[in-house]
């Protein structure tokens, strides 16, 4: 079954990754359109072996489109997603704009696939925060088996989570330091090269950052409102791939081997966990780049609390944390017969 799909924000990191994944997973799109702001008119982006010319969002006719992937910031999503949704086009939004809207489902297909059917309230489905997505994939099978009561998580988040300019800042600062140039921060509050920054997003009144708050409230909305979660989110000098050190307090007993076997059998997860000093004993961010899975390593019992468990969790944040999850949501809509290519194929408005 073929569909007509638009990717808004197609020139950014996540938008380009969405195009890559749509191609890799052979998503049944008869036509795919790259859409961006007016300043991107004339640019081309890759879609498999093809090059797509960017359309201006101001001139584009979304009424001919079945699915729209939004890969923009929250401000642009707040302006455009409702307009697009009103044109009988389902919007899958990657920003934080609608995540906590009670009428918009927040979906990770391995965790709460049934929630996609709530799309019809506003014709919008929200993608979670990148650090939340990989975490809830790991928590879901454990929670279903014995119950997760409390989560303590420290994140090690790559610069790509802050966009292309942030990646460039890491690259330029790193090069500059070797020739004694001063590392001036612009995208981050402090120098990122050869450093770690315990702040992602703005601080809130209680001392936590918005990123840390997102992990708490999004986990509750996606998985279970009774789960308690506290996070410390840290930016590290890597380009792609988020890592998390996760400590759990469970409702019941679980052995290390039971946890390892359970996660091995769970969707979206790959367990790489050996104690021997060899290359394949755990996964690091550089090894997860371009991969589909959420990788779990270093599974062990935390004896400092009753029913404690700890593990290391790594995933490509541009994939499972953003683009892959969005495409998986679209696949869920397709499998449930929600989206059907029934619209008249009128070409979208051409660029001026």
N, C-alpha and C positions, 0 to 999 in steps of 0.2 A: 504494500500500500504506500503510495507516494504522497508527500505533504509539501507545503510551501512554508519555509522557515526563514525568519530574519534574526540576525545577530546584531544587536545594538551595542555599540562600543567595540566594534570588530577590530579596531586598530590597537587596542590595549592588550596587556598580557593575558588577561582572562578571556577576552573576546577571541583572540587568536587561538588560545588553547581550546575554546569551545568549537571552533571550526576544525581544528585538528581532530578532536574526539568524534565529532559528527562524521568525519570522513573515516576514521579508523574503525568505528563501530558499525559502519555501513548503515547509518540511520537512513530510513527510507524517505528522504527528502527529494522531491522531484526538482525543486528549485531552492537554492539558498542565496539569501541576499545579505550583503555586508552593509551595515548602516552605522553612521557616525555623525558627529557634528559637522557643521558647514566647513570648518577649517580642514577637514579631511577629504573634501571633494577632490577627485583626481588621484587619490592614493589607491593602491591595490593591495589586497591581502591574499595569502595563500589558502586554498581549500583543496587539499590533496594535490593533484597535479595541475589544478586550475588556478587561475588568478581571478579574484572577484574585485570589480570596481566598487568603490564605496559610494553609497547613496547618502544624500543629505536627509537627516531625520525630519527636518522641517517640511520637506517636499514629498516624503515617502508615503505611499498609500497602504496603510496596515490593514485595510478592510479586505484585502486579497490574501492575507497571511493567516495561516492556521496557528502557528506557534512563534512566539517572540522570546528570545533569550536576551535579557538585559544584563550587560556587563559594564555598568557605569557606576559613578558614585551615587550616594544617596539623594543628593539634591536633584540630579537629573532623573533618577528613578521616580522620585516623588512627583516630578512634573509630568513625566511622560508615560509611566506605567499605567495610571488610570485612564489616560486618553487612549492608549493603545487597546487596553482591555475593553473599553466601551465599543470598539469596532469589531467585536466578536472574535477577538484574537486572544488566546490564553498567553499570559506573560509569566515567564519563570525568571524571577529577579534575584540577582546575586548580591545586591547591596543590603544594608541593614534597614532600609526604609520601612519595610512592611513586616519584619520578622515577628514583632510582638503585637501586631494587629490581631485581635481575637477573631476577626473574620477572614484572615489569610492563613492558610496552612503553612507550617514550617516543616520541611520534609527532608529526611534522609531515607532513601528507599529501603535500605537494609534494616532500618529501625522502625519506621512508622509509615509504610507504603500506603496503607488505607487512608491516611490523611489527605492524599491527593484529591480525593473525591470532594473535599471542601473547597475546591477551586471555584465553584460556581457562585459563591457569595460575592466575590469581586473580580473573578476571572484572573486572579493573580495567585501564584504560588511562590513562597519565599525559600531561598537557599540559605542555609545557616552560615554562621561565621566559620572560617576555615579551620580554626583550632577546635571548635565544637564538633564539626563533622566527623573528624577522625576519632575523637574521643567517644562519641556516642555509639559509633560502630563497634568499638571495643567493649563498651559497657553493656550493650544490649544483651548478648548471650549470658553474661554473668548475672545481670539483673533478673532475667527470666528464670535462671536456674535457682539462685539462692537469695536474690535481692541485694541491691546496693543501697546502703543507708547514707554513706558520706564519701565524698571524693575530695582529695587534696591533690592538686595538680600544679606543676611548674612547667611552663612552656619555654621552648627554645625556637623562636620563630624567625624565619628567613626574611631577608629584605624584600623579596618579591611580593610579600604580603602587603607592602606599602606602595607597590607600583613600580613602574619602570624607572622613574627618576630616582627612586630610593636604591634600586640596584646599581644605577649609574654612580650614585654617590659612594657606595661601597667600593666600586671599582676604581673611581678616580682618587678617593682618599688612600686606598691601598697603594696605588702606583705612586702617588705624591709623596707618601711617607718615605719611600725608598730614595727619593732625591731631595729629602729634607724640606718638602713643602708643608706648610701648616694645613692640617686637616680641618677645614671649616665646615661645620654642620649646617645643612639647609633643610633637608627632608626629615632629619631626626633631631631630637633635642640636644644630643651630644655626639661626639665622634663615634662612628660605627666601626670603622676599620680597627682591627686588633682590640676590640672592646665588646662589652655587652651592656645593654641598656634596659634597666628594669621598668620600662614604661612603654606601653603600646596604647595609643589613643590618649584622650585627655583624662586628667584626674577628676574624680567625683568628690562630693563633700565628705564621704566616709573614708577617703584615702585610697580606695581602689580605683583602678582605671576603667574606662568604658569597655575595653577588651575583656577585662576580668569579669565585669558585670555581665557582658554578653554570654560568656561561657556558662555562668550560673543560670541565668534566666532561660537561655535557649535549651540547655540540657533538661531543665524542668518541663518546658513546653513540649519538647520532642519525645522525651523518655518517661519522666514521672515527676510530677510536682512535689513529691515528698522527698526526693533526693536532695541532700545538702551538699553544696559544692563550694570550695574556696580555691581560687586560682591566683598565681603570680605569673604574669605574662612578660616574657623577656625577649627583646630583639637581639639576635646574634649575627655575626658577620658571615653569613652564608647567603647564597643566591636563591636557591629553591629547596623546599622541603622543611616541614615543621616537625619538631620532636617534642615529646611530652614525657615527663616523669610523673607517673600516676600512682597514688596510694589510695586504697579503698578500705572502708569498713563495711563488711558484709553482714547481712541479717542472719546468715547461717554458716556452718563450717564448709570449707572447700580446701582440698589439698592443692599443692602446686601442680601435681600431675593431672588432677581433675580439671584445673583451670586451663592448663596447656592443651589438653585433649579437646576440651570444649571449644576453645578459640580456634583450634585447627579445623574444626568441622563447621565453623560459622561463616556465613556469606561475607565477602568483602575483606576477609582477614587472611594474612599469611603469617604463620609463626616461624620465626628463625631464632631459635633459643637453645644454644649449646653451651656447656660450661667449659669446654676445652679451649685452650688458647690457639684458635685457628681463625681464619678469615671469615667463615660463615657462622660465627657464634652469635652475632647480633647485627642489626641493620642501623646504619647512620643516614643522615639526610642525603648525602651525595649519592647513596646507593638506591634511593627510592625515586629519584627523578625520572619521570617518564613512565612510571609504573602505575597500575590500576589500584593495587591493594593498599590496605592499611596494615603495616608491619608491626608485629608485637614481638618483643624480645625481653630478656631478663625477668621472666616471670618468677616470683618468689613470694613466700609467706612473710608478712610483716608481723612479727611477734610482739610488737609494742602495743598492739590493740587487740581486742577480741575479734576473731575472724578477719584478720587483716590480710591484704594481698597487695602486691606492688608489681608494676611492669613498666617497660619502656615502649613508647608508641611513636611510630614515624610514618609520615605520609607526604606525598607530593601535594603541596597546598594549592597549586594551580590546577590540579586534577581533582582528587577527591574533595579537597577543600573548596572547590569552586566549580570548574567547568564540567568535570566528570559527573559530579552529583546532579548538576542541572540537566545534563543529557539523560542520566538515569531517571530523573523525574519525568522527562518527556517520554521515555520508553515505557514508563509505568502508565502514563496517560494513553499511549498507543495500545498497550496490551489490554487495557480495560475498555477500549473502544470509545474513549472520550473524544479523541481528535480523529476526524475523518476528512479526507480531501474532497469536500463537496462544494467548495466555492467556485465561482466563475473565475477562470484564469485570465484576469485582466492585468496586463503588465503594470507594475508600480510606476508612479510618476517619475520621469527622467530628471536628472539633475539639471539645474540651470546652467 
